[in-house]
Amino acid sequence: MTNLALNKPATQSSISEWSFGRRPEEDAKGGNNGNISTEMGFHTKREQDPWWQVDLGDEFLVYKVILYNRQHQAHRLRHFSLLRSLDGQHWSVFYRKIDSAIFGDSDPRPYVADISGDHPARFVRVQLDGYECLHFSECQVFGVPLDQATREKITKNEGLATAIPKGRDGYLTNVGGFSVFVDTRDYIPTIITALDNNSYERRERHLTAELLHPSDRVIEAGTAIGIVAMTAALIVGAENVLTFDANPDIIEHARQNFDRNGLSKILSRNGVLKNRRKIAGSDETVDFYIDKAFWASRLDASLTTPGIVKTVQIPIYCLEDAICTHAANVLICDIEGGETELLMEADLTAIRLIIMETHYAVSGETVTDAMMRKLVLEGFSFHLGHSGDNFVVLRR
């Protein structure tokens, strides 16, 4: 493999008193000169989202980026994004590290970002996400030359990804670093506001990013528009996330968001999860009531319930079977009060971590308390540092 970045022109967002060069272009040379060590190759000042970038000299499809960290203060580079550009002016994020694992401190091995999908680039930028100094030892970039036919195909597909979906009204916005479609016809104002101000499912996103390991395999009950599933996919890989939602309309919205963000390999199912003891037969279905506020759609309603716009029949999936076939060890659950019935008699032997929003105002405190006691007796303990405000994190 040829390191496309080696000794190519580089620059960075700023210099500092610890920089080796007097200009950004001089200092940035230390980040791709082939001198791999535990020390820094360059050093920006402390600023918001500092970056280092390299000009590969030609257009390539990038499939791997390797970063060798500075051993001292290695924790500063926990969260970063990789951006690409064909002209050095218009940038797109094509990879993000959002977990809190530190690399390159006691263990000198580099961070290897394997890039899925087609990502054309002449310029590659490493951006630290947050307010901090950026420094590392070496950046290596690997890829294959980009031909004109492939370039045109990718440009066409990217145009389709940013287009308004057929039959829907709204616009695209950024939520947690993801491009998400805001449906102004089907989403209620509170949901639209939460999407616009980046507060939508913020707590779930934070817990997922903090607690998942790259080796985990995840089942999510309650897909909604897919933001938590996509957050998990950035850490464990899209093919290692299996998500369920009872609302057929909203899971289609989620799938469109998956495609839009290059995460189409996330596995999604329309249906209700039940534990094995609650399932009567293999082809069992259930009525599900769709609310105008998609998050309020539920099983325990009727067509005369305020807010309900229609009812659909959906399949039932066995939670234990899903855990087994997916080899899952993490469960993320936000099903608007259905968590007590799902988990009360479930076999969760294979699960190491549960991230759950409780809805005791819906299911009742007595039933919710009984579910918690059951989980503790099975060996789960409360993660007190992350539990609170209706959110519960259990681990073992």
Stockholm file with secondary structure:
# STOCKHOLM 1.0

chainA/1-396         MTNLALNKPATQSSISEWSFGRRPEEDAKGGNNGNISTEMGFHTKREQDPWWQVDLGDEFLVYKVILYNRQHQAHRLRHFSLLRSLDGQHWSVFYRKIDSAIFGDSDPRPYVADISGDHPARFVRVQLDGYECLHFSECQVFGVPLDQATREKITKNEGLATAIPKGRDGYLTNVGGFSVFVDTRDYIPTIITALDNNSYERRERHLTAELLHPSDRVIEAGTAIGIVAMTAALIVGAENVLTFDANPDIIEHARQNFDRNGLSKILSRNGVLKNRRKIAGSDETVDFYIDKAFWASRLDASLTTPGIVKTVQIPIYCLEDAICTHAANVLICDIEGGETELLMEADLTAIRLIIMETHYAVSGETVTDAMMRKLVLEGFSFHLGHSGDNFVVLRR
#=GR chainA/1-396 SS CCCTTTTCCEEESCCCTTCSSSSHHHHHGGGSSSCCCSSCSCCCCSEESCEEEEEEEEEEEEEEEEEEECSTTGGGGSSEEEEEESSSSSCEEEEEECSCCCCSSSSCCCEEEECCSCCEEEEEEEEECSEECCCEEEEEEEEEECCHHHHHHHHHHHHHHTSCCTTCCEEEEEETTEEEEEETTTSCHHHHHHHHTTCTTHHHHHHHHHHCCTTCCEEEECCTTSHHHHHHHHHHCGGGEEEEESCHHHHHHHHHHHHHTTCTTSEEEESEEECGGGCCCTTCEEEEEEESSGGGCBSSCCTTSTTEEEEEEEEEEEHHHHHHHHTCCEEEECCTTTHHHHHTTCCCTTCCEEEEECCHHHHCHHHHHHHHHHHHHTTCEECTTTCBTTEEEEEC
#=GC SS_cons         CCCTTTTCCEEESCCCTTCSSSSHHHHHGGGSSSCCCSSCSCCCCSEESCEEEEEEEEEEEEEEEEEEECSTTGGGGSSEEEEEESSSSSCEEEEEECSCCCCSSSSCCCEEEECCSCCEEEEEEEEECSEECCCEEEEEEEEEECCHHHHHHHHHHHHHHTSCCTTCCEEEEEETTEEEEEETTTSCHHHHHHHHTTCTTHHHHHHHHHHCCTTCCEEEECCTTSHHHHHHHHHHCGGGEEEEESCHHHHHHHHHHHHHTTCTTSEEEESEEECGGGCCCTTCEEEEEEESSGGGCBSSCCTTSTTEEEEEEEEEEEHHHHHHHHTCCEEEECCTTTHHHHHTTCCCTTCCEEEEECCHHHHCHHHHHHHHHHHHHTTCEECTTTCBTTEEEEEC
//
